[in-house]
Each structure stands twice: as structure tokens, then as C-alpha cells.
Amino acid sequence: MTTEAGNQGVMQIRVTLNDSQPAIWRRILVPTSIRYDQLHAVIQVIFDWNNSHLYNFLTAGHHEYVSADLDDDAEPNELVDMNFPYKDLVEGPITYTYDFGDSWEHNIELEQIVPMADLTAHQIPFCLSGEGANVLENTRGLTPKEVTADMQATILNGRPAKEAGHLGIAGSDFNQTTVNDLLAEFFVDSWTERLR
């Protein structure tokens, strides 16, 4: 498993949805060899987003990484599928923005590097902990009173709306087991082979 990011172990990172009160956050383990596009996919799972909007990453050094879908003229050194967040996270937090209309900003912080020898019991990626219900897409700033019957039928699948602070409407509750089952389903086989 030799990549630009190196084989340093596994990153323990905390991803927090900005402006959430109380804080909505997830603590996860990901390989140091994860690319930005792969980190995007993991964040989609851990926050129960639908992966239906554009996104980007902005480093502490103000370098932006974008998807080719967002910018066809982007240089390779700016593309999410060609760059690794490991070195950028060592230098400071990264901001991940999903959906430029609702502008769901997430703060990503490197908490520690976990040695490979300490990971015998965990799949990679793995959600260690988290707090706060997920927030439904396309509801930023809405209150339950502002949710129409059509919105309930489409976004909420007929469920009554619950307030998610000033961010929008609450979605599913955070469930660590469900998150890890989804991470295993989507990612574990590909990374487990590379980590052996």
C-alpha cells in the first residue's frame, strides 16, 4: 500500500457539521491513503447525505480540491480523485462543503494516527462514535411549520418534521451500528485488501 500519502497507519478524524447546536459530529477511522473523493463518499454515509449535490474541500492553507464534475478545466493537482487529505490534515483542519445551495459545511480534524498493530478488531473505514441526528438535505433554515405536504412526501417520506436546531429538519437518528454496516458494505473489501 504505497501511495503519495504513505503507509503511516490509520487516521482518526472528527467530522463536525458546522453551525450545529448541539454539535452534530462523527469520529471515524480511515486509511492515510484515502483520497478526497473517497473521503467524500465516507462522509456521505456517516451523515446520511444522498450524494446528490456538488462538493469541495478547502484546506487550512486555502487550497481547494474539486470534482471534475464541478470544474472540467481543473488541473490534476486540484481534483479530488487525484489528491490525498493526509498531508493537508497534518497542517490543519479541512472544510468540506456539500451542496452549494444549502452549503452544508463540515470541519474535518485529524485527532491522531493510530498504528496498524492497534487495529486488529476494526474494519476500515470505521465509525468510532458520534452525536446528533442527521439533517435532511434541501431543508437548511426550514422549521417544521414551513414544511409543505409535498416536502413531507418526498424529503421526509411522509414522516412528521422535527426541528434540527437552526440548520433545518432532522432526519434519521445517528446509529453507529447502522453506519458501520453501511461502511462495511460500501468500502471495507477494497481497503482491507490494501491494508494487509
C-alpha positions in Angstrom: 0.0 0.0 0.0 2.4 2.7 -1.2 0.8 6.0 -2.2 1.6 9.6 -2.0 0.1 9.6 1.5 2.4 6.9 2.6 1.8 4.0 4.9 1.6 5.7 8.2 -1.3 3.8 9.7 -4.8 4.9 10.0 -6.2 8.4 10.7 -8.7 9.1 13.5 -10.6 12.1 12.3 -13.5 14.0 13.7 -16.0 15.5 11.2 -18.4 18.1 12.6 -21.3 19.7 10.8 -20.6 23.4 11.2 -23.2 25.7 13.0 -24.9 22.7 14.6 -26.2 23.3 18.2 -25.8 21.0 19.9 -22.9 19.7 17.8 -23.5 17.0 15.2 -20.3 15.1 14.7 -18.8 11.7 13.8 -15.4 10.2 14.8 -14.0 7.8 12.2 -11.0 5.8 11.3 -9.8 6.0 7.6 -6.6 4.9 6.0 -3.9 7.5 5.4 -4.1 6.5 1.8 -7.7 7.7 1.4 -8.2 10.2 -1.5 -10.5 13.2 -1.2 -13.2 11.6 -3.4 -13.2 8.6 -1.2 -13.4 10.7 2.0 -16.4 12.5 0.4 -18.1 9.1 -0.1 -17.4 8.1 3.6 -18.8 11.5 4.8 -21.9 10.9 2.7 -22.5 7.6 4.6 -21.8 8.8 8.1 -24.1 11.8 7.8 -26.8 10.0 5.8 -26.5 12.5 2.9 -27.9 11.4 -0.5 -24.8 12.2 -2.7 -27.0 14.3 -5.0 -25.1 17.6 -4.8 -21.7 19.1 -5.7 -19.0 19.4 -3.1 -15.4 20.6 -2.5 -12.7 20.6 0.1 -10.7 23.7 1.3 -7.5 23.2 3.3 -6.2 25.3 6.2 -3.7 26.6 3.6 -6.6 27.7 1.3 -6.0 25.1 -1.3 -9.3 23.9 -2.9 -9.9 20.4 -4.2 -12.9 19.9 -6.6 -14.6 17.2 -8.5 -14.2 17.1 -12.3 -18.0 17.3 -12.4 -17.6 20.7 -10.7 -14.8 22.1 -12.9 -13.9 20.4 -16.2 -10.9 22.7 -16.6 -9.4 21.9 -13.1 -5.8 21.0 -13.0 -4.9 17.5 -11.8 -3.4 18.9 -8.6 -6.9 20.4 -7.8 -9.0 17.2 -8.4 -10.5 15.2 -5.5 -9.7 11.9 -7.2 -6.0 12.6 -7.5 -5.2 14.0 -4.1 -4.9 12.8 -0.5 -6.1 14.7 2.6 -3.4 13.2 4.9 -0.8 15.8 4.5 -3.3 18.6 4.5 -4.9 17.4 7.7 -1.4 17.3 9.4 -1.2 21.0 8.6 -4.7 21.8 10.0 -8.4 21.3 9.7 -10.1 20.9 6.3 -13.5 22.3 5.4 -15.8 20.0 3.4 -18.7 21.8 1.7 -21.6 19.7 0.4 -24.5 21.3 -1.6 -23.6 24.8 -2.6 -27.2 25.9 -2.3 -27.7 24.8 1.3 -24.0 25.0 1.9 -23.5 22.2 4.5 -20.0 22.9 5.8 -18.2 20.3 7.8 -15.0 20.7 9.8 -12.6 17.8 9.5 -9.8 17.5 12.1 -7.1 14.9 12.4 -7.1 13.7 16.1 -4.4 11.1 15.9 -2.6 8.5 13.8 -3.4 5.0 15.0 -0.7 2.4 14.4 -1.8 -0.6 12.3 -1.0 -3.0 15.1 -3.8 -1.4 17.2 -6.5 -2.1 14.6 -7.0 -5.8 14.8 -10.6 -5.5 15.9 -11.8 -2.8 13.5 -12.9 -2.6 9.9 -11.6 0.3 7.9 -13.3 2.8 7.5 -15.0 2.5 10.9 -17.2 4.9 12.9 -16.0 5.1 16.5 -18.6 7.4 17.8 -20.9 10.3 17.1 -23.6 12.5 18.3 -26.6 14.3 16.8 -29.3 13.3 14.4 -28.7 13.6 10.7 -30.1 16.6 8.9 -32.2 16.2 5.8 -30.9 17.7 2.6 -32.7 20.6 1.0 -34.1 21.8 4.3 -31.5 24.3 5.5 -33.1 27.0 7.6 -36.6 25.5 7.5 -38.8 24.9 10.5 -41.4 22.1 10.8 -44.1 24.8 10.2 -42.5 25.6 6.8 -42.5 22.0 5.6 -45.3 21.5 3.0 -47.2 18.3 2.4 -45.2 17.8 -0.8 -41.9 18.1 1.0 -43.1 15.7 3.7 -44.0 13.2 1.0 -40.7 13.5 -0.9 -38.0 14.5 1.5 -39.4 13.1 4.7 -41.1 10.1 3.2 -44.4 11.1 4.9 -42.8 11.4 8.4 -43.6 14.5 10.5 -40.9 17.1 10.5 -38.6 17.6 13.6 -36.5 20.7 14.3 -32.8 20.3 13.8 -31.8 23.5 15.5 -31.5 26.4 13.1 -29.9 24.1 10.5 -33.1 22.6 9.1 -35.2 19.5 9.6 -33.9 16.5 11.5 -33.5 13.2 9.6 -32.7 9.8 10.9 -31.1 9.4 14.4 -27.4 8.6 14.5 -26.9 4.9 14.8 -23.3 3.7 15.0 -24.1 0.1 14.1 -26.1 1.1 11.0 -23.3 3.5 9.9 -20.6 0.8 10.3 -22.8 -1.8 8.5 -23.1 0.7 5.5 -19.3 1.5 5.6 -18.6 -2.3 5.6 -21.0 -2.8 2.7 -19.5 0.0 0.5 -15.8 0.2 1.4 -14.3 -2.5 3.6 -13.3 -5.1 1.0 -11.3 -2.6 -1.1 -9.4 -1.2 1.8 -9.0 -4.4 3.8 -7.0 -5.9 0.9 -4.7 -2.9 0.7 -4.1 -2.8 4.5 -2.9 -6.4 4.7 
